[in-house]
Amino acid sequence: MQLEIRPDPAEVGRARRWARARLAGSAIAADEPLAETLVLIVSELVTNAVVHTGCPAVLRLCLPQTPAPEKATVRLEVADGSTRAPVPRWAECEETGGRGLALVDGLADRWGWSPEGAGKRIWCELDRRDAPDGAAAACPDGGALAYEGLAYEAV
């Protein structure tokens, strides 16, 4: 599934709505923490493409279909026409931007980028993990904790 993105900030909201609509036909429930995390990352990566490249972009989602295994991987990609590599920044407290890739790094299980044609493709993957109700579960790679019922909301 893919969505063409124009270099216009209004496209970020459209990309979030599109991602939520795609979730409706997948094995990821809209109220699942993974769904909100996915929408937040869509928002960050599309914002980066729109704001920092000024080029059209393409958003792609690979979602597990119903029925999905207990553990499934969601992949999202944003391809744009800029050859500039994505560089995570350390934003100062007062700055209103500059945290997008740090957020993606903290929320995604894996992410990276690669040159593609005359531009690049930024990708990330999120693994669905089941945890006991209300409990914290350590990530298999020793990373951060995942809490059942904790969600991030992109508005």
C-alpha positions as semicolon CSV with decimal commas, in nm:
position;residue;x (nm);y (nm);z (nm)
1;M;0,000;0,000;0,000
2;Q;0,135;0,342;-0,081
3;L;0,036;0,707;-0,072
4;E;0,183;0,985;-0,285
5;I;0,277;1,288;-0,074
6;R;0,302;1,642;-0,212
7;P;0,563;1,878;-0,058
8;D;0,295;2,054;0,149
9;P;0,266;2,050;0,531
10;A;-0,107;1,968;0,501
11;E;-0,003;1,628;0,366
12;V;0,112;1,519;0,714
13;G;-0,246;1,506;0,844
14;R;-0,359;1,327;0,528
15;A;-0,083;1,068;0,576
16;R;-0,194;1,004;0,936
17;R;-0,557;0,960;0,827
18;W;-0,448;0,728;0,545
19;A;-0,238;0,516;0,784
20;R;-0,530;0,485;1,029
21;A;-0,761;0,381;0,743
22;R;-0,512;0,112;0,634
23;L;-0,505;-0,024;0,990
24;A;-0,880;-0,090;0,964
25;G;-0,816;-0,361;0,704
26;S;-0,522;-0,519;0,885
27;A;-0,464;-0,739;1,187
28;I;-0,357;-0,437;1,397
29;A;-0,647;-0,302;1,604
30;A;-0,691;0,077;1,603
31;D;-0,677;0,088;1,985
32;E;-0,361;-0,123;2,004
33;P;-0,050;0,067;2,126
34;L;0,130;-0,044;1,810
35;A;-0,128;0,141;1,598
36;E;-0,074;0,475;1,773
37;T;0,303;0,431;1,761
38;L;0,282;0,360;1,389
39;V;0,071;0,672;1,325
40;L;0,314;0,884;1,527
41;I;0,611;0,756;1,326
42;V;0,422;0,815;0,998
43;S;0,369;1,172;1,113
44;E;0,737;1,224;1,196
45;L;0,880;1,073;0,877
46;V;0,631;1,244;0,646
47;T;0,694;1,576;0,824
48;N;1,067;1,530;0,767
49;A;1,013;1,457;0,398
50;V;0,782;1,757;0,350
51;V;0,979;2,009;0,558
52;H;1,340;1,913;0,485
53;T;1,333;1,804;0,121
54;G;1,070;2,013;-0,056
55;C;1,022;1,712;-0,285
56;P;0,723;1,484;-0,341
57;A;0,745;1,160;-0,142
58;V;0,584;0,817;-0,128
59;L;0,465;0,658;0,197
60;R;0,446;0,278;0,200
61;L;0,303;0,049;0,470
62;C;0,337;-0,326;0,503
63;L;0,082;-0,449;0,759
64;P;-0,001;-0,803;0,868
65;Q;-0,339;-0,919;0,742
66;T;-0,604;-1,093;0,952
67;P;-0,543;-1,331;1,117
68;A;-0,195;-1,226;1,223
69;P;0,044;-1,420;1,437
70;E;0,090;-1,299;1,796
71;K;0,425;-1,160;1,688
72;A;0,420;-0,969;1,362
73;T;0,628;-0,693;1,206
74;V;0,495;-0,370;1,059
75;R;0,719;-0,190;0,809
76;L;0,683;0,167;0,694
77;E;0,889;0,351;0,436
78;V;0,906;0,706;0,308
79;A;1,088;0,758;-0,022
80;D;1,169;1,108;-0,144
81;G;1,369;1,274;-0,421
82;S;1,638;1,425;-0,197
83;T;1,984;1,273;-0,171
84;R;2,045;1,439;0,168
85;A;2,100;1,175;0,434
86;P;1,873;1,186;0,739
87;V;2,074;1,310;1,037
88;P;1,936;1,286;1,390
89;R;1,977;1,613;1,581
90;W;1,990;1,698;1,947
91;A;1,733;1,973;1,991
92;E;1,763;2,227;2,270
93;C;1,477;2,246;2,521
94;E;1,335;2,565;2,365
95;E;1,337;2,435;2,008
96;T;1,004;2,327;1,862
97;G;1,154;2,082;1,611
98;G;1,450;1,855;1,563
99;R;1,334;1,553;1,761
100;G;1,171;1,346;1,486
101;L;1,446;1,097;1,413
102;A;1,528;1,062;1,784
103;L;1,162;0,975;1,837
104;V;1,170;0,723;1,552
105;D;1,490;0,574;1,697
106;G;1,328;0,540;2,038
107;L;0,999;0,391;1,918
108;A;1,097;0,169;1,623
109;D;1,261;-0,168;1,669
110;R;1,479;-0,101;1,365
111;W;1,522;0,188;1,126
112;G;1,760;0,303;0,858
113;W;1,784;0,456;0,516
114;S;1,929;0,377;0,177
115;P;1,982;0,561;-0,151
116;E;1,705;0,496;-0,402
117;G;1,732;0,620;-0,758
118;A;1,778;0,997;-0,745
119;G;1,668;1,010;-0,381
120;K;1,648;0,796;-0,069
121;R;1,422;0,564;0,128
122;I;1,387;0,590;0,506
123;W;1,235;0,281;0,664
124;C;1,146;0,149;1,006
125;E;1,001;-0,167;1,150
126;L;0,787;-0,219;1,459
127;D;0,742;-0,562;1,613
128;R;0,415;-0,656;1,777
129;R;0,482;-0,817;2,111
130;D;0,229;-0,955;2,353
131;A;0,277;-0,869;2,719
132;P;0,072;-0,978;3,019
133;D;-0,218;-0,736;3,085
134;G;-0,093;-0,421;3,257
135;A;0,260;-0,555;3,287
136;A;0,591;-0,433;3,155
137;A;0,785;-0,662;2,927
138;A;1,151;-0,630;2,836
139;C;1,227;-0,612;2,466
140;P;1,412;-0,918;2,335
141;D;1,701;-0,702;2,215
142;G;1,750;-0,563;2,567
143;G;1,611;-0,222;2,467
144;A;1,344;-0,013;2,632
145;L;1,042;-0,151;2,812
146;A;0,709;-0,193;2,635
147;Y;0,401;-0,136;2,852
148;E;0,062;-0,279;2,765
149;G;-0,194;0,000;2,742
150;L;0,060;0,282;2,690
151;A;0,004;0,467;2,366
152;Y;0,142;0,772;2,190
153;E;-0,106;0,995;2,016
154;A;-0,037;1,200;1,704
155;V;-0,282;1,482;1,657
